[in-house]
Amino acid sequence: MGQFENILILLGWAVAFVALFRQLHFPPILGYLIVGMLIGPGGFAFIPKIEDLTFFAEFGVVFLMFTIGLEFSLPRLLTMRRALLGLGGIQVFLCTLVATAVGFYLGLPIKTAIIAAGALALSSTAVVAKQLSEQQELHTIHGRLVFSILLFQDLAAVLFLIIIPALAAPESVPLLSTMLWALVKGIGVTIAMAIAGQWLLRPLFHIVARARSSELFMLAVLLVVLTAAWITHELQLSMALGAFLAGLMLGETEYRHQIEIDIRPFQDVLLGLFFITVGALLRIDLLPQHWHWVVLILISLIALKTFLIMGLTKFVSKVTLQKAFRIGLILAQGGEFGFVVLTVAINNKLIDPEQSQVLVAAVVLSMIVAPFLIRYNKPISNWIFAKQTETPSEPQKSHQLAEHAAELKEHVIICGFGRVGQILSRFLEQENIPSIALDLDPIRISSSALAGEHTFYGDARRPEVLAAAGLARARMVVISFADEPAALETLQHIRALRLDVPVFVRTRNDSNLKTFQEAGATEVVPESLEASLMLASHLLLMLGIPASRILFKIRAIHADRYQNIQGFFKGSDDPLVLEDAETSRMGLDALTIPEDSFAVGRAIKEVTDPTHPIIIKVLTRGEVRFPDPDPEMIIQAGDVLVLYATPENVYRLNESILRENKITST
């Protein structure tokens, strides 16, 4: 089978499995890995020799490391050095040290044990980031600690890429001197790249940008990436290291975001090819011989990383034991950079292919299990620590909050001090209305407190924090954060403590409008609807509509709580609603009346079923629209009914019309 047929097979299987995994909300990486396992030599052997594709797959790693370099910032690294070196550095060192000792005890050569341990010490940024984002946990305390560890792990992967070629040196060369020489070369090329970035790359891209040619800009980016990779390869270092350094240098320029956009297609395609080749390394037909080792390494990996990271986080960050356990559980899997390290080690003949089978299988299985461990990290920790409850990490903060709030009366409590909360605070300050703000971002709290803002660290979902903020004496409460499940929980606690205080809630759109109103919100302000009203106001004003008429329309919509403009044609990007209530699932749908339909010649009221509520918002006949048509209006062939109803009721109406038509036609 030729290369063209191989590429077609790869693309076909990749499209099918990646689409399936996205539907299941699993990381696409797993889809690529399973494709490689199935079509490779150990599966159905559609591609018996995967070696022909490894050259292109290596460029996937190059572009991945380049993108990672772009996302790093030298000033950011310097400001985070304490968290990086303290928590992340010790985690990688301890996990690598313990796993190396275990591997050496089991009979692995010391070089193999070091590389295998380093690969297993790294977790999956892709899996963790996606899952925590879906669970709205990225900006929690444990979410930030998780990402400080992941950030150092990405840097540690670069360090392993420097060390691997040194470990591959002949036995006659002393190991220590070889590794030191590799580190010296790595530091030297980093300094050289930094100088080149300052004196060559920035002027080069200034010239390229003046040409206003996207093709030339793309060619310049590719030239820089591949040149940097070639230089480090010639220095007997990893190509991925050069790409990372090139990304790091270009990340300090003003062209960073455009480069990220332009390089993304190359990275995604080649990186997918890389993970397919990794999956193809796994011989499914040989796994039954080693299944006990795979299971043992899988269980040991998850247990060891969970409890090592738990103990380290508890000691370094002083969080509760339960929260430390959650951080360990979230980072217990292997990761994509582990595959990178293992692949480079295999190419340098540091790991035996048979040994790599067991390691790759264990890491793949850990990544398959990871989304479930991350998704249920809180219930698992609650079950294990049943007799404990997570206490605030800084109890003195609650004490300071209570002391400050004790002096306030008729104040406004702002839950969430992001952009919306800060703008509200400024308006209140201009009117001399006292306010107090609660937020969970320690950096934002510390900087705003230094500026004299009345902000305090506290979770507004906790009744004791609301009480400490003086809810009993508050004039009003505003829930300004965008996390709607958390906002609903906060609203419910507020109403449990006090029924008479007005509560304003910010939401992204109207999908959960009724849910918040039924939970006791005084006013709900959907961002998308307010933005639409503002745009409509400007549009009508520029079209010559009198301002008084526009203001009347806006006031009528507000007075009716957006009922006049409720109902939209739903798309795939519409958010899920908080509850499965019938009203929250209603949306707009269009139904065309065919010529032989039962509805033709009948009034609207004869077609609709009062037991299944359906609102006909508009009847369109040719180019004429009839908003809120009269129930007595006669339906004609070709009419389009715009229905506001649940999907089930739309389906029932459609089926009813078709069924009745069949009966009358017979």
C-alpha positions in Angstrom: 0.0 0.0 0.0 1.4 3.4 -1.0 1.9 6.6 1.0 -1.2 8.2 -0.6 -3.4 5.3 0.6 -1.8 5.5 4.1 -2.7 9.1 4.3 -6.3 8.5 3.2 -6.6 5.7 5.9 -5.2 8.0 8.6 -7.5 10.9 7.7 -10.6 8.7 7.5 -10.0 7.0 10.9 -8.9 10.2 12.5 -11.9 12.2 11.4 -14.3 9.4 12.6 -12.7 8.9 16.0 -11.9 12.6 16.8 -15.6 13.5 15.9 -16.8 10.7 18.2 -14.6 11.7 21.1 -15.6 15.3 20.8 -19.3 14.2 21.0 -18.4 12.3 24.2 -16.5 15.3 25.5 -13.3 13.3 25.7 -9.9 15.0 24.7 -9.2 14.5 21.0 -5.7 13.2 21.9 -7.3 10.0 23.1 -9.0 9.6 19.7 -5.7 10.0 17.9 -4.0 7.4 20.2 -6.7 4.9 19.7 -6.6 5.4 15.9 -2.9 4.6 16.0 -3.5 1.5 18.1 -6.2 0.2 15.7 -4.5 0.9 12.3 -0.9 0.2 13.4 1.0 -3.1 13.3 -0.5 -4.3 16.6 -4.1 -3.7 15.5 -5.7 -4.3 12.1 -2.3 -3.5 10.4 -3.8 -1.3 7.8 -0.4 0.5 8.0 2.1 -2.2 8.7 5.1 0.1 8.8 4.5 3.3 10.8 8.1 4.3 10.5 7.5 6.1 7.2 5.3 8.6 9.1 7.5 9.3 12.1 9.5 12.0 10.2 6.4 14.1 9.7 5.2 13.3 13.3 8.4 14.8 14.7 7.4 18.1 13.3 4.2 17.9 15.3 6.3 17.9 18.4 8.3 20.8 17.0 5.2 22.9 16.5 3.8 21.9 19.9 6.9 23.1 21.7 6.9 26.2 19.6 3.3 27.0 20.7 4.2 26.3 24.3 7.1 28.7 24.0 4.7 31.4 22.6 2.4 31.0 25.6 5.3 31.5 28.1 6.4 35.0 29.1 9.8 35.6 30.7 8.4 38.4 33.0 5.5 36.0 34.0 8.0 33.2 34.7 10.0 35.5 36.9 7.0 36.7 38.9 5.8 33.0 39.3 9.3 31.6 40.1 8.3 30.9 43.7 5.3 28.8 42.8 7.0 27.2 39.9 10.2 26.2 41.6 8.6 25.6 45.0 5.6 23.5 44.1 6.1 22.5 40.5 9.9 21.9 40.8 9.7 19.8 43.9 6.8 17.7 42.4 8.7 16.8 39.3 11.9 16.1 41.3 10.2 13.9 43.9 8.1 11.9 41.4 11.1 11.4 39.1 13.3 10.4 42.1 10.8 7.9 43.6 9.9 6.4 40.2 13.6 6.1 39.2 14.3 4.2 42.5 11.4 1.8 41.8 12.5 1.2 38.2 16.1 0.6 39.2 15.0 -1.8 42.0 12.9 -3.7 39.4 16.0 -4.2 37.2 15.9 -1.3 34.7 19.2 0.3 33.7 19.7 3.6 35.5 19.4 5.7 32.2 16.2 3.9 31.2 14.8 4.3 34.8 15.5 8.1 34.8 13.8 8.7 31.4 10.8 6.4 32.2 10.4 8.1 35.6 10.6 11.6 34.1 7.9 10.7 31.5 5.6 9.4 34.1 6.1 12.5 36.4 4.5 14.7 33.7 0.7 15.2 33.6 -1.6 16.1 30.7 -2.1 19.8 30.3 -4.6 19.2 27.5 -6.8 16.8 29.5 -6.7 18.8 32.8 -7.3 22.2 31.2 -10.3 21.0 29.2 -11.9 19.2 32.1 -11.4 21.9 34.7 -12.7 24.5 32.2 -15.9 22.5 31.7 -16.3 22.2 35.4 -15.7 25.9 36.1 -12.7 25.1 38.3 -9.9 26.9 36.5 -10.0 29.9 38.8 -10.5 28.2 42.1 -7.7 27.8 44.6 -6.9 24.2 43.6 -7.3 25.1 39.9 -4.5 27.7 40.2 -2.2 25.4 42.1 -2.8 22.7 39.5 -1.7 25.0 36.8 1.4 26.2 38.6 2.5 22.6 38.7 1.6 22.0 35.1 3.5 25.1 34.1 6.7 23.7 35.6 6.0 20.3 34.1 6.0 21.9 30.6 9.4 23.5 31.4 10.7 20.1 32.8 9.8 18.5 29.5 12.2 20.9 27.9 14.9 19.9 30.4 14.4 16.2 29.7 14.7 16.9 26.0 18.2 18.4 26.7 19.2 15.5 28.9 18.1 12.6 26.7 20.8 13.1 23.9 23.4 13.2 26.7 22.1 10.0 28.2 22.4 8.4 24.8 26.1 9.0 24.7 28.4 5.8 24.7 29.1 4.1 28.0 32.8 5.1 27.8 31.9 8.7 28.3 31.2 9.7 31.9 27.5 10.3 32.5 27.9 13.3 34.7 30.2 15.2 32.4 28.0 14.4 29.4 24.9 15.7 31.2 26.8 18.9 32.4 28.0 19.5 28.8 24.4 19.1 27.5 23.2 21.6 30.1 25.9 24.0 29.2 25.0 23.7 25.5 21.3 24.2 26.4 22.1 27.4 28.4 24.4 28.6 25.7 21.8 28.2 23.0 19.2 29.8 25.2 21.3 32.9 25.6 22.1 33.0 21.9 18.4 32.8 21.1 17.6 35.6 23.5 20.2 37.8 21.8 18.9 36.8 18.4 15.3 37.5 19.4 16.2 41.0 20.5 18.5 42.0 17.7 17.3 39.9 14.7 13.8 38.5 15.1 12.0 41.7 16.1 13.5 43.8 13.2 12.9 40.9 10.8 9.2 40.8 11.6 8.9 44.6 11.5 10.1 44.4 7.9 7.8 41.4 7.1 4.8 43.1 8.7 5.3 46.2 6.5 4.9 44.1 3.4 1.3 43.4 4.5 1.5 39.9 3.1 0.0 37.0 5.1 2.0 34.5 2.9 5.3 36.2 3.6 4.5 36.4 7.3 3.7 32.7 7.4 6.9 31.8 5.6 8.9 33.9 8.0 7.4 32.1 11.0 8.1 28.7 9.5 11.7 29.8 8.6 12.3 30.9 12.2 10.8 27.7 13.8 12.6 25.3 11.5 15.9 27.2 11.7 15.9 27.1 15.5 15.0 23.4 15.4 17.9 22.7 12.9 20.4 24.6 15.1 19.7 22.6 18.2 19.6 19.4 16.2 23.1 20.2 14.9 24.3 20.8 18.5 23.1 17.2 19.3 20.1 18.6 21.3 16.4 18.0 20.6 14.7 19.8 17.7 11.8 20.5 20.0 14.1 22.5 22.3 15.0 24.9 19.5 11.3 25.3 18.6 10.5 26.1 22.2 13.2 28.7 22.4 12.0 30.3 19.2 8.5 30.5 20.5 9.8 32.0 23.8 11.6 34.7 21.9 8.7 35.5 19.5 6.3 35.4 22.4 7.9 38.7 23.7 7.0 40.5 20.4 3.8 42.2 19.4 3.3 39.6 16.7 2.6 36.7 19.2 -1.2 36.4 18.7 -1.0 36.5 14.9 1.7 33.9 15.0 -0.5 31.6 17.2 -3.4 31.9 14.7 -1.2 31.2 11.7 0.7 28.3 13.1 -2.3 26.5 14.6 -3.3 24.5 11.4 0.2 23.1 11.0 0.5 22.3 14.7 -2.9 20.5 15.0 -2.5 18.3 11.9 1.1 17.3 12.6 0.5 16.9 16.3 -2.4 14.6 15.5 -0.1 12.6 13.3 2.4 12.4 16.2 -0.2 10.9 18.6 -1.3 8.5 15.9 2.3 7.2 15.6 2.5 7.0 19.4 -0.6 4.9 19.4 0.8 2.7 16.6 3.9 2.0 18.8 1.5 0.2 21.2 1.2 -3.5 20.0 -2.3 -4.6 21.2 -1.5 -8.1 20.1 1.4 -8.2 22.6 -0.3 -6.6 25.5 -1.9 -9.8 26.9 1.6 -11.0 27.7 2.3 -7.9 29.8 -1.2 -6.9 31.1 -0.2 -7.4 34.7 2.7 -5.0 34.4 0.4 -2.5 32.6 -2.2 -2.6 35.4 0.5 -2.5 38.1 2.1 0.6 36.6 -1.3 2.2 36.0 -2.4 1.8 39.6 1.1 2.7 41.0 1.2 5.8 38.8 -2.2 7.1 39.9 -1.6 6.3 43.6 2.0 7.5 43.8 1.3 10.9 42.0 -1.9 11.4 44.0 -0.4 11.0 47.4 3.0 12.6 46.6 1.4 15.7 45.2 -1.1 15.7 48.1 1.6 15.7 50.7 3.7 18.2 48.9 0.8 20.6 48.3 -0.3 20.4 51.9 3.3 21.1 53.1 4.2 23.9 50.6 0.8 25.7 50.0 -0.8 25.1 53.4 -4.2 24.2 52.0 -6.5 21.7 53.6 -5.7 18.0 53.3 -8.9 17.4 51.3 -8.1 20.2 48.8 -4.5 18.8 48.5 -5.9 15.4 47.8 -8.1 16.9 45.0 -5.0 18.5 43.4 -3.2 15.2 43.5 -6.1 13.3 42.0 -6.4 15.9 39.2 -2.7 15.5 38.3 -2.5 11.7 38.7 -2.4 10.8 35.0 0.4 10.7 32.5 0.5 13.3 29.7 1.2 14.2 26.2 4.7 15.4 27.1 5.4 12.0 28.6 4.8 10.6 25.1 7.2 13.2 23.7 9.9 12.2 26.1 9.3 8.5 25.5 9.4 8.9 21.8 12.7 10.9 21.8 14.1 8.2 24.2 13.1 5.4 21.9 14.6 7.2 18.9 17.8 7.5 20.9 17.7 3.8 21.8 17.5 4.6 25.5 14.3 2.5 26.0 13.7 -1.0 24.7 10.7 -1.1 22.4 9.2 -3.9 24.5 9.5 -1.9 27.7 8.0 1.1 25.9 4.9 -1.0 25.2 4.1 -1.3 28.9 4.8 2.4 29.6 2.8 3.7 26.7 -0.1 1.5 27.5 -0.1 2.6 31.1 0.0 6.3 30.2 -2.8 5.9 27.6 -5.0 4.1 30.1 -4.3 6.8 32.7 -5.4 9.5 30.3 -8.6 7.6 29.5 -9.3 7.3 33.2 -8.3 11.0 33.9 -11.5 12.8 32.8 -13.5 10.7 35.2 -11.1 11.3 38.1 -11.1 15.0 37.4 -14.8 15.2 36.9 -15.6 13.5 40.2 -12.6 14.8 42.2 -14.8 16.5 44.7 -17.2 13.6 45.4 -14.3 11.2 45.7 -12.5 13.5 48.2 -15.8 14.0 50.1 -16.2 10.2 50.4 -12.6 9.7 51.6 -12.6 12.6 53.9 -16.2 12.1 55.1 -15.5 13.4 58.6 -13.8 16.5 57.4 -15.1 19.6 55.7 -13.0 22.0 53.6 -12.3 25.0 55.8 -11.2 28.4 54.5 -7.4 28.5 53.8 -7.3 31.9 55.4 -9.7 32.2 58.3 -8.2 35.5 59.3 -9.6 36.9 56.1 -13.2 36.1 57.2 -12.4 37.7 60.5 -11.2 40.9 58.7 -14.3 40.8 56.5 -16.6 40.6 59.5 -14.8 43.4 61.3 -15.0 45.7 58.3 -18.7 44.8 57.5 -19.6 45.5 61.2 -19.2 49.2 60.5 -21.4 49.1 57.5 -25.1 49.6 57.1 -27.4 50.0 54.1 -24.4 48.9 51.9 -24.3 46.9 48.7 -22.6 43.5 48.6 -20.9 42.8 45.2 -20.3 39.1 44.7 -17.5 38.9 42.1 -15.0 41.6 41.5 -14.1 41.1 37.9 -14.7 43.8 35.3 -18.4 44.1 35.9 -18.0 44.1 39.7 -15.3 46.8 39.5 -17.4 49.1 37.2 -20.4 48.7 39.6 -18.1 49.6 42.5 -16.9 52.8 40.8 -20.4 54.0 40.1 -21.4 53.3 43.8 -18.3 55.2 45.0 -19.2 58.2 42.9 -22.6 58.3 44.5 -21.1 57.8 48.0 -23.0 54.5 48.5 -21.0 52.1 50.7 -20.1 48.7 49.2 -18.2 45.6 49.9 -16.9 43.1 47.3 -16.2 39.3 47.5 -13.9 37.5 45.1 -11.8 34.3 44.9 -8.9 35.6 43.0 -6.1 36.3 45.5 -4.0 38.4 43.1 -7.0 40.6 42.2 -7.9 40.9 45.9 -4.4 41.9 47.0 -3.9 44.5 44.2 -7.3 46.1 44.7 -7.0 46.1 48.5 -3.7 48.0 48.1 -5.5 50.5 45.9 -8.0 51.1 48.7 -10.9 49.1 47.4 -13.2 47.4 49.9 -12.5 43.9 48.6 -12.2 40.7 50.5 -11.3 37.1 49.8 -14.4 35.0 50.2 -16.6 32.4 48.5 -20.1 34.0 48.1 -21.6 30.5 47.9 -20.9 30.0 51.6 -23.6 31.3 53.9 -21.1 32.2 56.7 -19.2 34.4 54.2 -22.4 36.2 53.2 -23.3 36.6 56.9 -19.8 38.0 57.6 -20.2 40.5 54.8 -23.2 41.9 56.6 -26.1 40.5 54.6 -28.5 41.1 57.4 -27.9 44.9 57.1 -27.3 45.1 53.4 -29.4 47.4 51.2 -28.8 45.3 48.1 -26.8 42.4 46.7 -25.4 42.1 43.2 -24.2 38.7 41.8 -21.8 39.8 39.0 -19.7 36.7 38.2 -20.4 34.8 34.9 -20.5 31.3 36.4 -24.3 30.7 36.3 -24.5 27.5 38.4 -22.4 29.3 41.2 -24.6 32.3 40.8 -27.8 30.3 41.3 -26.2 28.6 44.4 -25.3 32.0 45.8 -28.8 33.3 45.2 -30.4 30.3 46.9 -28.2 30.9 50.0 -29.0 34.6 50.1 -32.8 33.8 50.0 -32.3 31.2 52.7 -30.7 33.9 54.9 -32.9 36.8 54.0 -36.0 37.1 51.8 -36.5 40.9 51.6 -33.1 42.1 50.2 -33.2 43.0 46.5 -30.8 40.8 44.5 -29.6 41.6 41.0 -28.1 38.8 38.9 -25.9 39.0 35.8 -26.3 36.2 33.3 -24.8 35.7 29.8 -28.2 35.3 28.1 -31.8 34.5 28.8 -31.6 30.7 28.7 -31.8 30.6 32.5 -33.9 33.8 33.0 -36.9 32.1 34.5 -34.8 29.8 36.7 -33.2 32.8 38.4 -36.5 34.6 38.7 -38.2 31.6 40.3 -35.2 31.3 42.7 -35.9 34.8 44.0 -33.8 37.2 41.8 -35.3 40.8 41.9 -33.8 41.6 38.5 -31.9 39.4 36.0 -29.7 41.2 33.5 -28.8 39.0 30.5 -25.6 40.4 28.8 -26.5 39.2 25.3 -30.0 40.8 25.4 -28.8 44.1 26.9 -26.0 44.2 24.3 -28.6 43.6 21.6 -30.9 46.3 23.0 -27.9 48.8 23.0 -27.0 47.9 19.4 -30.6 48.2 18.3 -30.9 51.6 20.0 -27.8 52.9 18.1 -29.0 51.3 14.9 -32.5 52.8 15.0 -31.1 56.2 16.1 -28.8 56.3 13.1 -31.7 55.3 10.8 -33.6 58.4 12.0 -36.1 56.9 14.4 -36.9 59.4 17.2 -35.0 58.9 20.4 -38.2 59.1 22.5 -39.7 56.2 20.5 -36.6 54.1 20.9 -36.6 54.8 24.7 -40.3 53.8 24.9 -39.5 50.5 23.2 -36.6 49.7 25.5 -38.6 50.6 28.6 -41.4 48.4 27.5 -39.1 45.5 27.0 -37.6 46.0 30.5 -41.0 46.4 32.1 -42.1 43.1 30.5 -38.8 41.4 31.7 -37.7 40.7 28.1 -40.9 38.7 27.3 -41.3 40.7 24.0 -38.0 39.5 22.6 -37.8 36.1 24.2 -37.2 33.0 22.0 -34.4 32.5 19.6 -33.4 29.9 16.9 -31.1 27.7 18.9 -27.6 26.6 17.6 -25.0 24.1 18.6 -23.1 26.8 20.6 -26.0 27.7 22.8 -25.3 27.0 26.5 -27.0 24.3 28.5 -29.7 25.4 30.9 -29.5 24.9 34.6 -32.7 23.0 35.0 -34.7 20.7 32.7 -37.8 22.9 33.1 -40.1 23.0 30.1 -40.0 26.8 29.8 -36.2 26.9 29.8 -36.1 24.4 26.9 -38.5 26.4 24.7 -37.0 28.0 21.6 -38.0 29.1 18.1 -38.5 26.7 15.2 -39.8 27.2 11.7 -42.4 24.9 10.1 -43.3 25.1 6.4 -46.8 24.1 5.3 -46.7 21.8 2.2 -49.5 22.0 -0.5 -51.2 18.7 0.6 -51.0 19.5 4.3 -54.1 19.0 6.5 -53.6 22.6 7.8 -54.2 24.2 4.4 -57.5 26.1 4.4 -57.9 25.8 8.2 -57.6 28.5 10.9 -54.6 28.5 13.1 -56.7 27.6 16.2 -57.9 24.4 14.4 -54.3 23.2 13.9 -52.8 23.8 17.3 -53.5 21.6 20.3 -54.3 23.5 23.6 -53.0 20.6 25.7 -49.5 21.1 24.2 -48.8 24.8 24.4 -47.3 26.3 21.2 -47.0 30.0 20.6 -47.0 31.1 16.9 -44.8 34.1 17.0 -44.9 34.9 13.2 -46.6 33.7 10.1 -44.6 34.4 6.9 -46.5 34.4 3.6 -44.2 35.1 0.6 -42.4 38.3 1.5 -45.1 39.4 4.0 -44.6 38.8 7.8 -47.6 38.7 10.2 -46.3 39.0 13.8 -48.5 37.4 16.5 -51.1 36.2 13.9 -54.8 36.1 14.8 -56.0 32.5 15.8 -58.8 32.9 13.1 -56.2 33.5 10.3 -56.5 30.9 7.5 -53.3 29.0 6.7 -52.3 28.7 3.1 -49.8 26.4 1.3 -46.3 27.7 1.5 -46.9 29.6 4.7 -44.0 29.4 7.3 -45.0 29.2 10.9 -42.4 30.4 13.4 -43.2 28.5 16.6 -42.1 29.1 20.2 -42.3 25.7 21.9 -40.3 22.8 23.2 -38.8 20.4 20.7 -41.3 17.7 21.7 -44.3 20.0 21.1 -42.9 21.1 17.7 -42.5 17.4 16.8 -46.1 16.6 17.9 -47.5 19.4 15.8 -45.6 18.3 12.7 -46.6 14.7 13.2 -50.2 15.7 13.8 -50.4 17.6 10.5 -48.8 14.8 8.5 -51.0 12.1 10.1 -54.2 14.0 9.6 -53.2 14.7 6.0 -52.7 11.0 5.3 -56.1 10.2 6.8 -57.9 12.7 4.7 -56.1 11.8 1.5 -57.1 8.1 1.9 
